[in-house]
Amino acid sequence: MAKRVAIGQAGGPTAVINSSLVGFVETLQQEVELFGVYNGYQGLYENDIEKLDDELLGWIKSHRYVNGACLGSGRYEFTTEKIQRSIWHLKKHGIDTLVFIGGNGTMAALHKLAEEARHIYYDLQVIGIPKTVDNDLSETDHAPGFGSAARYVATAVRDISRDLCAMQNFEQVRILETMGRNSGWLAAASGLLRNGEDDGPHIVYVPERIIEPEHLLANVREAVRSFGYATIVVAEGCKINSFSDQVEKANVQGRTILGGISGVLEKMVKTELGVMARAEILGMNQRSSSAVISMQDQVEAFEVGREAARLVLHGETGRMVTIQRSANIDYTFSMNSCPLQVVAKGGERFLPDALIDDPEAYYKWLRPLAGEDLQLYPTVRKRRTLYEKQ
């Protein structure tokens, strides 16, 4: 009797999450019976599970280069009671293997579900496929989705900064807010295409470091005086030392939605420095833009799906696929795996101090993931600033 394998997607989508799904189903479709779980863990709880026939598999495979999550994703507060109900649905369908594509929350929930199944002697194989734009997933060099998001942030910040450079007689400061929650991998990627000290971003703040208002204002004042304008990047999870908490938009499905710190900094700069400042949130394009997908990210997303399929066929369980980087000068990668328990225990992976303090080392690490094809713009030509003319 063929194995019955269910696959789902959870958490925030990425530009390449469907590539992982396609890599998985393409590798297994001749070997097992495949089922799709719709709308993440909510679909598991609500028994929104469907056998994937040839027509549905063809439809899924048509999404290999399409952003979003074609099975439906989203966030869901997966309580013990809901986990128990979900297991009952899996047993009802005769499913013996469950695979989910996701980030930290997804892997922690998958581990809890596996433990609950073990307690009731339900022999359930579980495998995790990594994805995150935040790159905060432990035990893997990086996760699919991050490379494309980093590429978007780097190109968007470069272009917005050049626009501001041209408009410095009208406005002098732009404060660009990125995703990343509590880790600074994405915000720090904003400087990847910077070419010279006049070029933006001039100031980058990551959640691993508290923002000191005096330090911020001094840096902005100096940038405007030296270059005529200042492009600032701030991660959504940054904290200001005069605030006890991060700026929060809302709480949905038990998850805090961060965002709005750029607006706080805009008011501070306007009030204290008397210059024109504008706050902009880079928005969902960071994780959904199909215009600037990293081809390397696309390839690796497909390969983690294929590796997960191999783990299923080899009888492995309780593991998440990981990407390992070789020590060679030229970038190469290989697939491995680690226990879900270790991933869940590891929690959020933060940007190391060494890479915060040495941006060039970080850019060297990041460049193959975002794409070696990215080109620098010509340097900004030095001209007199408004301050110098006065």
KEKOL-40313 format. One record per residue: residue in one letter; x, y, z of N, C-alpha, C in turn. Coordinates in steps of 0.02 Angstrom, whole numbers, padded with zeros to 5 digits, always signed. Last residue first. Layout:
BEGIN
aXYZXYZXYZ
...
//
This chain:
BEGIN
q+01216+03906+00098+01190+03957+00144+01247+03997+00177
k+01278+03807+00032+01260+03867-00007+01238+03924+00038
e+01291+03705+00123+01352+03738+00100+01337+03803+00062
y+01158+03664+00135+01192+03692+00193+01253+03732+00172
l+01134+03610+00011+01098+03671+00029+01132+03705+00089
t+01293+03557-00058+01229+03545-00025+01197+03612-00008
r+01375+03539-00214+01364+03579-00153+01295+03565-00124
r+01408+03368-00257+01391+03436-00273+01376+03474-00209
k+01479+03220-00320+01478+03268-00265+01457+03337-00290
r+01384+03096-00396+01432+03151-00406+01424+03203-00351
v+01378+02930-00346+01344+02995-00343+01396+03050-00351
t+01440+02805-00461+01442+02842-00397+01403+02907-00403
p+01325+02702-00555+01383+02747-00550+01381+02784-00484
y+01260+02554-00470+01251+02615-00509+01317+02655-00508
l+01306+02381-00483+01307+02445-00448+01292+02502-00496
q+01200+02242-00523+01253+02289-00541+01248+02353-00500
l+01169+02071-00498+01153+02139-00478+01213+02185-00492
d+01207+01942-00521+01194+01983-00580+01178+02055-00562
e+01213+01867-00408+01276+01896-00431+01266+01942-00491
g+01093+01873-00285+01104+01869-00358+01168+01905-00378
a+01068+01845-00155+01027+01897-00186+01035+01898-00262
l+01164+01747-00134+01094+01732-00121+01048+01782-00155
p+01288+01805-00160+01265+01749-00202+01192+01731-00192
r+01287+01913-00057+01286+01925-00130+01263+01865-00172
l+01302+01881+00080+01235+01890+00051+01234+01888-00026
w+01438+01880+00109+01397+01821+00125+01331+01822+00086
k+01469+02010+00071+01503+01954+00038+01464+01889+00049
y+01391+02081+00161+01375+02085+00090+01408+02028+00051
y+01460+02051+00281+01391+02029+00271+01372+02029+00198
a+01580+02114+00258+01580+02041+00268+01510+02013+00258
e+01534+02245+00254+01563+02216+00193+01566+02139+00198
p+01491+02272+00387+01442+02264+00333+01471+02231+00270
d+01534+02236+00531+01572+02232+00469+01525+02219+00410
d+01441+02241+00632+01499+02285+00636+01541+02286+00573
i+01354+02142+00591+01328+02210+00601+01386+02260+00599
l+01435+02032+00594+01411+02055+00529+01379+02124+00533
a+01461+02019+00731+01518+02024+00684+01496+02051+00616
d+01336+02000+00788+01371+02063+00798+01426+02074+00747
p+01219+01914+00679+01276+01916+00725+01309+01985+00729
l+01048+01924+00681+01106+01944+00642+01165+01951+00690
f+00968+01780+00757+00982+01851+00750+01043+01863+00707
r+00839+01671+00747+00910+01677+00733+00925+01750+00717
e+00720+01614+00866+00740+01662+00814+00816+01667+00809
g+00740+01441+00918+00704+01505+00914+00729+01549+00858
g+00793+01318+00957+00838+01372+00936+00805+01440+00931
k+00685+01235+00976+00721+01258+01035+00766+01317+01018
a+00651+01208+00844+00602+01240+00888+00637+01270+00949
v+00769+01144+00801+00747+01206+00769+00699+01245+00815
v+00767+01032+00883+00823+01078+00888+00804+01146+00857
q+00650+00970+00839+00656+00990+00909+00711+01042+00918
l+00680+00933+00710+00632+00988+00721+00637+01014+00792
p+00851+00896+00674+00789+00881+00711+00744+00943+00719
c+00903+00929+00503+00915+00929+00575+00849+00916+00611
s+00989+00899+00346+00928+00905+00387+00948+00906+00461
n+01049+00960+00188+01056+00919+00247+00990+00923+00285
m+01120+01002+00030+01062+00991+00072+01079+00945+00131
s+01236+01132-00017+01215+01063-00014+01156+01058+00034
f+01311+01254-00128+01270+01235-00071+01254+01160-00074
t+01440+01373-00166+01403+01311-00181+01364+01292-00119
y+01532+01511-00220+01474+01488-00182+01446+01422-00209
d+01709+01501-00216+01648+01508-00255+01590+01477-00216
i+01789+01457-00108+01786+01528-00126+01723+01543-00166
n+01711+01337+00004+01748+01356-00056+01743+01431-00068
a+01636+01286+00103+01690+01332+00124+01731+01355+00064
s+01459+01286+00065+01526+01257+00064+01577+01309+00085
r+01315+01290+00166+01359+01326+00120+01429+01295+00123
q+01164+01199+00177+01233+01208+00201+01274+01242+00146
i+00999+01203+00226+01046+01219+00172+01114+01233+00203
t+00889+01074+00287+00933+01132+00296+00977+01142+00235
v+00729+01010+00330+00782+01016+00280+00823+01078+00295
m+00692+00942+00488+00683+00997+00441+00743+00998+00393
r+00613+00797+00561+00671+00834+00537+00651+00890+00490
g+00530+00689+00596+00548+00739+00646+00606+00782+00626
t+00603+00555+00498+00547+00590+00529+00572+00639+00581
e+00640+00452+00353+00661+00499+00405+00599+00534+00435
g+00612+00367+00248+00583+00352+00313+00606+00397+00370
h+00649+00397+00121+00698+00361+00162+00674+00347+00233
l+00542+00472+00075+00552+00406+00046+00602+00364+00087
v+00562+00590+00151+00500+00551+00157+00512+00479+00133
l+00684+00632+00101+00679+00614+00172+00616+00571+00184
r+00645+00663-00029+00692+00608-00018+00690+00585+00055
a+00563+00773-00004+00534+00713-00034+00579+00653-00023
a+00659+00863+00041+00606+00841+00087+00573+00777+00062
e+00728+00883-00079+00762+00849-00023+00711+00824+00028
r+00631+00951-00153+00654+00885-00175+00689+00847-00119
g+00625+01068-00077+00566+01027-00086+00584+00957-00107
v+00752+01117-00094+00732+01096-00026+00669+01055-00028
e+00749+01144-00233+00790+01090-00208+00772+01069-00136
f+00667+01257-00243+00647+01195-00276+00684+01136-00246
a+00748+01348-00174+00680+01333-00150+00655+01267-00180
e+00860+01354-00255+00866+01323-00190+00797+01306-00160
v+00808+01421-00369+00838+01354-00375+00839+01319-00307
q+00769+01544-00311+00720+01501-00345+00745+01429-00350
d+00891+01594-00268+00839+01580-00219+00787+01532-00248
q+00950+01614-00392+00981+01567-00344+00930+01546-00292
m+00869+01714-00443+00869+01649-00475+00900+01595-00431
s+00770+01820-00349+00838+01794-00358+00834+01725-00389
i+00647+01926-00419+00663+01862-00387+00736+01844-00401
v+00587+02048-00454+00659+02046-00436+00678+01982-00400
a+00454+02030-00485+00496+02068-00532+00570+02061-00517
s+00373+01978-00393+00399+01930-00442+00448+01964-00490
s+00359+02014-00223+00375+02040-00290+00404+01986-00335
s+00335+01973-00093+00290+01949-00147+00310+01971-00217
r+00409+02027+00008+00403+01954+00006+00363+01928-00053
q+00408+02161-00022+00470+02130+00001+00467+02054-00004
n+00280+02199-00046+00321+02183-00105+00387+02150-00084
m+00224+02238+00072+00221+02167+00056+00260+02149-00007
g+00333+02376+00129+00271+02339+00117+00280+02267+00094
l+00411+02486+00160+00422+02452+00095+00367+02402+00078
i+00348+02634+00218+00353+02562+00234+00358+02525+00168
e+00422+02791+00241+00390+02744+00194+00401+02673+00218
a+00422+02960+00292+00427+02889+00311+00391+02847+00260
r+00515+03104+00261+00459+03063+00239+00472+02991+00261
a+00556+03273+00304+00569+03200+00309+00506+03163+00289
m+00634+03425+00300+00579+03388+00272+00598+03314+00273
v+00697+03483+00461+00705+03467+00390+00644+03428+00366
g+00709+03507+00598+00677+03556+00555+00688+03545+00482
l+00757+03427+00698+00805+03453+00649+00775+03505+00602
e+00649+03393+00782+00714+03410+00811+00762+03444+00762
t+00539+03369+00696+00533+03413+00755+00601+03438+00778
k+00587+03281+00598+00556+03345+00579+00557+03394+00637
v+00634+03174+00678+00680+03211+00634+00651+03279+00615
m+00514+03133+00741+00572+03153+00780+00619+03196+00739
k+00434+03095+00634+00413+03151+00676+00471+03178+00717
e+00512+02986+00587+00497+03044+00544+00479+03105+00586
l+00506+02896+00693+00569+02929+00678+00560+02990+00633
v+00372+02858+00681+00395+02888+00744+00460+02926+00731
g+00373+02801+00555+00333+02860+00567+00354+02897+00630
s+00451+02689+00577+00476+02741+00531+00438+02806+00540
i+00373+02608+00656+00428+02644+00688+00456+02698+00642
g+00275+02534+00595+00260+02603+00611+00317+02642+00642
g+00258+02366+00655+00259+02415+00600+00242+02485+00624
l+00202+02199+00690+00245+02257+00701+00240+02305+00642
i+00083+02106+00763+00100+02135+00698+00140+02199+00711
t+00089+01962+00859+00097+02034+00859+00119+02057+00789
r-00028+01833+00855+00037+01856+00832+00038+01932+00829
g-00155+01786+00881-00105+01775+00931-00035+01799+00912
q-00227+01832+00771-00217+01760+00778-00159+01745+00827
v-00149+01988+00787-00195+01947+00747-00177+01874+00755
n-00132+02143+00848-00120+02075+00867-00173+02032+00831
a-00049+02289+00776-00107+02250+00799-00084+02182+00823
k+00067+02370+00770+00006+02388+00733-00055+02354+00763
e+00189+02431+00883+00147+02376+00860+00085+02403+00824
v+00355+02466+00914+00293+02495+00889+00252+02438+00859
q+00423+02385+01060+00422+02400+00989+00356+02432+00971
d+00434+02467+01223+00418+02413+01177+00427+02435+01105
s+00472+02580+01290+00483+02515+01323+00473+02457+01276
f+00565+02713+01221+00505+02673+01221+00520+02607+01254
s+00688+02769+01218+00638+02806+01256+00570+02771+01257
n+00760+02689+01133+00772+02682+01205+00724+02722+01248
i+00665+02600+01016+00696+02663+01033+00704+02665+01108
k+00687+02450+00921+00662+02485+00980+00701+02550+00990
c+00637+02364+00770+00684+02405+00809+00648+02438+00869
g+00558+02290+00685+00564+02268+00754+00611+02308+00797
e+00569+02343+00557+00506+02351+00593+00511+02333+00667
a+00725+02426+00530+00685+02365+00531+00624+02376+00575
v+00764+02566+00431+00750+02541+00499+00707+02478+00494
v+00869+02673+00344+00832+02610+00343+00824+02586+00414
i+00879+02833+00272+00883+02793+00333+00842+02730+00323
t+00965+02947+00181+00920+02890+00175+00932+02845+00235
a+00981+03119+00172+00996+03060+00213+00942+03007+00202
y+01068+03254+00087+01010+03211+00100+01031+03152+00143
g+01185+03321+00077+01124+03356+00056+01061+03317+00070
f+01302+03270+00126+01279+03246+00061+01218+03282+00034
s+01331+03340+00247+01385+03316+00203+01362+03300+00132
r+01210+03373+00306+01260+03425+00298+01313+03404+00247
v+01148+03248+00308+01118+03303+00269+01169+03358+00257
a+01237+03180+00393+01226+03157+00324+01197+03213+00281
e+01226+03254+00512+01290+03250+00478+01282+03229+00405
r+01091+03233+00545+01117+03301+00536+01182+03300+00496
v+01092+03093+00561+01051+03124+00508+01077+03195+00493
n+01177+03081+00672+01194+03049+00608+01156+03080+00550
a+01106+03151+00771+01173+03173+00752+01194+03144+00685
l+00989+03074+00777+00986+03144+00755+01054+03170+00734
l+01042+02949+00825+01005+02955+00762+01007+03026+00735
h+01094+02988+00949+01138+02960+00898+01106+02966+00829
e+00979+03027+01015+01032+03076+01005+01080+03053+00950
p+00902+02905+01015+00880+02964+00978+00935+03015+00965
e+00965+02749+00986+00974+02806+01031+00954+02869+00993
i+00896+02594+00963+00905+02660+00931+00910+02713+00986
i+00980+02443+01002+00931+02493+01021+00947+02559+00986
r+01008+02306+00894+01036+02365+00928+00980+02415+00942
e+00936+02212+00829+00986+02188+00877+01018+02245+00916
p+00859+02273+00731+00830+02260+00797+00879+02237+00851
v+00955+02403+00647+00931+02333+00652+00905+02321+00722
y+00970+02540+00540+00957+02517+00608+00926+02447+00607
v+01080+02634+00443+01039+02573+00446+01032+02552+00519
i+01114+02772+00343+01106+02748+00411+01060+02687+00410
h+01121+02789+00208+01174+02820+00248+01174+02793+00320
p+01094+02676+00072+01073+02707+00135+01133+02733+00175
g+01154+02812-00035+01115+02784+00019+01111+02709+00016
d+01315+02885-00070+01258+02844-00090+01221+02818-00029
d+01429+02941-00021+01373+02986-00036+01309+02948-00050
e+01517+02834-00012+01488+02859+00050+01431+02908+00037
g+01490+02701-00133+01520+02763-00110+01483+02792-00051
n+01360+02621-00169+01422+02632-00206+01451+02699-00187
r+01255+02490-00115+01281+02557-00101+01349+02564-00136
l+01197+02368-00121+01212+02402-00185+01236+02473-00175
l+01176+02329+00014+01213+02286-00031+01237+02322-00094
g+01102+02392+00111+01163+02425+00088+01203+02386+00038
s+00996+02310+00144+00982+02372+00107+01044+02406+00080
a+01025+02208+00228+01034+02195+00156+01025+02258+00115
a+00983+02250+00351+01054+02257+00335+01069+02246+00261
a+00849+02211+00344+00866+02282+00346+00939+02293+00326
l+00866+02070+00347+00836+02103+00289+00853+02177+00287
w+00930+02041+00471+00957+02016+00408+00931+02056+00348
g+00891+02073+00602+00909+02126+00556+00936+02105+00489
s+00745+02020+00693+00812+02008+00667+00827+02057+00610
n+00613+02030+00729+00664+02044+00780+00735+02033+00757
r+00549+02074+00576+00530+02063+00647+00588+02080+00693
g+00565+02097+00443+00621+02065+00479+00605+02048+00551
m+00536+02237+00331+00515+02180+00372+00576+02153+00410
t+00584+02413+00342+00584+02346+00313+00550+02296+00359
e+00560+02582+00304+00549+02528+00353+00544+02460+00319
l+00652+02726+00278+00622+02667+00246+00619+02609+00295
i+00645+02891+00275+00655+02837+00324+00616+02777+00299
r+00728+03025+00200+00678+02972+00194+00696+02915+00241
v+00760+03198+00197+00766+03135+00234+00710+03087+00215
q+00737+03313+00121+00805+03295+00138+00813+03225+00169
e+00650+03389-00015+00649+03350+00047+00719+03321+00058
f+00696+03489-00104+00626+03487-00083+00617+03447-00018
n+00824+03473-00137+00804+03542-00125+00732+03546-00100
q+00834+03336-00164+00856+03360-00098+00841+03433-00086
m+00800+03253-00268+00747+03297-00241+00768+03332-00177
a+00902+03167-00299+00881+03215-00351+00834+03269-00323
c+00905+03091-00184+00964+03131-00202+00945+03185-00252
l+00785+03022-00197+00792+03074-00146+00851+03120-00161
d+00821+02934-00298+00765+02980-00309+00770+03038-00259
r+00919+02861-00235+00938+02902-00294+00883+02953-00309
s+00837+02798-00139+00889+02845-00117+00912+02889-00175
i+00758+02717-00216+00726+02771-00179+00778+02822-00157
d+00859+02630-00264+00821+02672-00311+00787+02730-00275
r+00909+02568-00146+00954+02602-00193+00915+02652-00236
v+00790+02511-00098+00823+02564-00060+00872+02603-00104
a+00764+02418-00201+00715+02470-00185+00748+02527-00147
t+00876+02334-00198+00862+02373-00258+00814+02430-00244
a+00869+02281-00065+00929+02314-00090+00915+02359-00150
v+00740+02224-00063+00757+02278-00017+00817+02317-00043
y+00754+02123-00162+00704+02177-00169+00722+02237-00126
r+00854+02045-00106+00865+02076-00172+00816+02134-00182
a+00789+01999+00007+00848+02042+00015+00863+02079-00051
a+00691+01921-00055+00671+01978-00015+00729+02027-00006
s+00773+01823-00113+00731+01866-00156+00709+01929-00118
g+00831+01766+00002+00872+01794-00052+00833+01842-00096
f+00721+01716+00077+00761+01772+00101+00800+01805+00045
g+00672+01608+00008+00629+01667+00018+00668+01727+00038
p+00754+01479+00097+00724+01504+00036+00673+01559+00051
a+00872+01526+00225+00810+01492+00205+00784+01521+00140
h+01039+01483+00277+00988+01532+00258+00927+01492+00236
d+01099+01383+00350+01138+01441+00331+01093+01499+00312
t+01004+01324+00489+01016+01324+00417+01054+01387+00399
e+00981+01340+00625+01009+01276+00601+01018+01271+00526
s+00836+01450+00632+00899+01423+00656+00918+01359+00619
l+00775+01585+00541+00766+01514+00556+00833+01484+00574
d+00771+01713+00495+00780+01704+00567+00770+01632+00589
n+00748+01770+00371+00809+01732+00381+00824+01719+00455
d+00632+01830+00328+00668+01862+00383+00737+01830+00395
v+00567+01754+00239+00601+01813+00212+00645+01845+00265
t+00576+01577+00241+00565+01639+00277+00600+01696+00242
k+00564+01402+00249+00553+01463+00209+00548+01521+00258
p+00600+01225+00250+00609+01294+00274+00589+01347+00223
i+00495+01092+00285+00531+01124+00229+00538+01198+00247
g+00489+00951+00393+00482+01023+00383+00524+01047+00324
i+00396+00802+00420+00455+00834+00389+00440+00908+00379
v+00342+00658+00506+00336+00730+00495+00402+00758+00469
q+00243+00512+00516+00306+00540+00493+00296+00615+00480
l+00159+00436+00645+00154+00490+00595+00224+00516+00579
d+00080+00326+00724+00143+00325+00688+00141+00374+00630
y+00014+00359+00874-00002+00366+00803+00064+00373+00766
y+00017+00356+01013+00042+00298+00975+00019+00298+00902
i-00007+00470+01076-00066+00427+01066-00049+00367+01021
h+00119+00528+01077+00087+00513+01141+00027+00467+01134
r+00141+00552+00942+00179+00500+00975+00147+00479+01041
a+00057+00661+00922+00043+00598+00886+00079+00540+00921
e+00125+00755+00999+00057+00736+01018+00038+00670+00985
e+00243+00766+00926+00245+00743+00995+00177+00719+01018
a+00194+00820+00806+00228+00755+00806+00230+00725+00876
l+00147+00943+00853+00100+00895+00824+00130+00825+00824
k+00267+01003+00891+00215+00989+00942+00165+00937+00917
h+00328+01013+00764+00359+00973+00817+00308+00955+00871
l+00241+01101+00704+00249+01034+00675+00280+00987+00727
a+00261+01216+00780+00195+01184+00781+00200+01112+00755
a+00394+01244+00746+00376+01231+00816+00309+01195+00821
m+00378+01267+00609+00419+01211+00632+00404+01193+00704
t+00296+01382+00610+00274+01321+00576+00312+01261+00602
g+00376+01476+00675+00312+01455+00704+00287+01390+00675
n+00487+01484+00582+00494+01464+00652+00430+01438+00683
g+00412+01436+00426+00466+01465+00464+00466+01441+00536
g+00370+01310+00299+00360+01368+00342+00422+01390+00378
i+00282+01175+00241+00330+01224+00221+00319+01286+00264
f+00258+01011+00306+00238+01081+00303+00297+01124+00283
v+00194+00848+00295+00249+00893+00278+00222+00964+00274
l+00157+00692+00361+00135+00762+00357+00197+00806+00345
t+00103+00528+00334+00158+00576+00329+00130+00646+00321
d-00010+00452+00334+00044+00430+00379+00105+00476+00377
i-00184+00463+00326-00120+00495+00309-00066+00475+00359
g-00315+00425+00332-00265+00373+00326-00196+00400+00308
h-00409+00517+00361-00389+00512+00290-00337+00457+00279
k-00413+00500+00499-00474+00487+00460-00457+00478+00386
k-00289+00548+00535-00303+00476+00543-00364+00457+00500
l-00310+00684+00511-00258+00648+00474-00271+00572+00477
h-00409+00712+00607-00424+00719+00535-00373+00681+00493
w-00337+00691+00724-00396+00649+00711-00414+00652+00637
i-00246+00795+00714-00222+00726+00710-00280+00679+00694
s-00333+00902+00735-00299+00895+00671-00274+00823+00661
r-00366+00885+00869-00419+00879+00819-00388+00868+00749
q-00241+00912+00925-00273+00846+00935-00327+00834+00883
i-00225+01045+00888-00177+00995+00864-00208+00925+00870
k-00326+01104+00959-00331+01105+00886-00283+01054+00856
e-00278+01085+01089-00343+01058+01071-00350+01053+00994
t-00159+01159+01083-00157+01086+01093-00222+01053+01073
t-00174+01283+00949-00174+01260+01019-00171+01184+01023
f-00116+01384+00843-00124+01311+00842-00118+01283+00913
e-00167+01517+00766-00150+01499+00835-00167+01425+00845
y-00100+01553+00609-00154+01521+00647-00128+01502+00716
r-00078+01637+00452-00056+01622+00520-00115+01595+00561
g-00058+01584+00278-00086+01622+00334-00058+01600+00401
s-00104+01497+00141-00056+01495+00197-00086+01529+00257
g-00137+01407-00008-00161+01450+00046-00116+01442+00107
l-00079+01341-00108-00125+01301-00066-00158+01344-00012
c+00004+01439-00161-00055+01419-00200-00103+01375-00161
a+00063+01580-00099+00061+01510-00080-00003+01481-00110
g+00169+01698-00190+00112+01680-00147+00117+01607-00127
n+00225+01685-00365+00232+01703-00294+00169+01684-00255
v+00274+01561-00480+00222+01609-00459+00230+01622-00384
y+00341+01457-00535+00373+01523-00538+00324+01579-00519
r+00254+01348-00511+00325+01344-00491+00358+01413-00489
h+00123+01330-00542+00140+01386-00498+00213+01387-00478
s+00100+01216-00610+00099+01278-00650+00117+01339-00609
k+00093+01123-00510+00156+01129-00546+00158+01192-00590
i-00043+01137-00474+00010+01156-00427+00076+01168-00464
w-00102+01085-00590-00116+01154-00570-00062+01179-00522
g-00058+00954-00585-00039+00996-00642-00048+01070-00626
l-00124+00915-00469-00051+00915-00470-00025+00958-00528
l-00256+00923-00513-00233+00967-00460-00157+00971-00457
e-00254+00821-00611-00273+00889-00629-00247+00939-00577
d-00218+00707-00539-00174+00732-00592-00190+00804-00610
d-00263+00744-00367-00265+00704-00427-00220+00736-00480
l-00237+00749-00204-00213+00784-00263-00212+00737-00323
k-00366+00755-00085-00320+00713-00123-00302+00750-00187
e-00374+00882+00038-00399+00853-00025-00345+00811-00059
i-00436+00960+00181-00383+00917+00153-00411+00882+00092
d-00486+01035+00297-00486+01059+00228-00427+01025+00192
n-00509+01015+00432-00514+00958+00386-00520+00981+00313
e-00479+01115+00518-00546+01115+00490-00558+01060+00439
y-00345+01090+00546-00394+01087+00600-00466+01081+00573
l-00291+01111+00420-00281+01047+00453-00333+01037+00508
g-00323+01244+00398-00353+01192+00355-00345+01123+00385
q-00240+01301+00494-00313+01309+00500-00349+01256+00458
y-00114+01277+00446-00137+01237+00503-00212+01245+00515
g-00149+01319+00274-00104+01306+00329-00134+01263+00384
n-00243+01318+00167-00243+01371+00218-00205+01352+00281
y-00258+01142+00137-00271+01211+00117-00270+01258+00177
v-00157+01012+00098-00189+01044+00156-00197+01118+00138
g-00167+00880-00018-00152+00950-00005-00190+00974+00056
f-00089+00722-00038-00147+00761-00015-00124+00832-00003
l-00034+00584-00137-00024+00651-00110-00090+00685-00093
e+00033+00427-00125-00030+00463-00134-00023+00531-00100
v+00194+00400-00207+00148+00401-00149+00081+00430-00171
e+00268+00401-00326+00288+00355-00273+00236+00348-00217
q+00243+00498-00416+00239+00430-00441+00251+00378-00386
q+00260+00615-00340+00194+00599-00367+00188+00529-00396
l+00381+00659-00286+00344+00605-00252+00283+00579-00290
t+00435+00761-00360+00479+00706-00342+00439+00646-00316
e+00328+00850-00370+00356+00820-00431+00398+00758-00415
v+00311+00890-00237+00260+00848-00269+00286+00815-00332
f+00434+00964-00212+00412+00909-00170+00364+00863-00208
g+00438+01063-00309+00494+01016-00303+00474+00954-00264
v+00319+01130-00275+00324+01094-00339+00381+01043-00337
l+00355+01185-00151+00297+01140-00156+00302+01098-00220
s+00459+01267-00189+00472+01212-00143+00416+01161-00146
s+00390+01358-00269+00443+01316-00300+00459+01257-00255
n+00311+01426-00180+00279+01376-00224+00330+01332-00260
i+00400+01515-00123+00375+01460-00082+00342+01406-00125
v+00455+01630-00177+00476+01565-00206+00448+01505-00167
a+00414+01743-00114+00411+01744-00187+00426+01676-00217
t+00316+01681+00024+00375+01713-00005+00367+01712-00080
p+00188+01705+00153+00215+01677+00090+00281+01711+00072
g+00190+01678+00328+00190+01726+00273+00220+01696+00210
g+00118+01515+00371+00154+01578+00384+00150+01625+00324
a+00125+01365+00268+00103+01405+00326+00146+01467+00334
q+00064+01231+00169+00106+01291+00173+00080+01334+00230
g+00070+01048+00162+00037+01113+00172+00088+01169+00174
i+00036+00881+00116+00082+00937+00113+00043+01002+00121
a+00029+00709+00158-00006+00774+00154+00046+00829+00157
v+00035+00547+00093+00074+00605+00114+00034+00669+00104
r+00031+00381+00113-00014+00438+00103+00018+00499+00135
k+00116+00250+00026+00113+00299+00080+00063+00353+00062
a+00030+00109-00044+00070+00170-00051+00062+00215+00010
m+00042-00060+00000+00000+00000+00000+00044+00063+00000
//
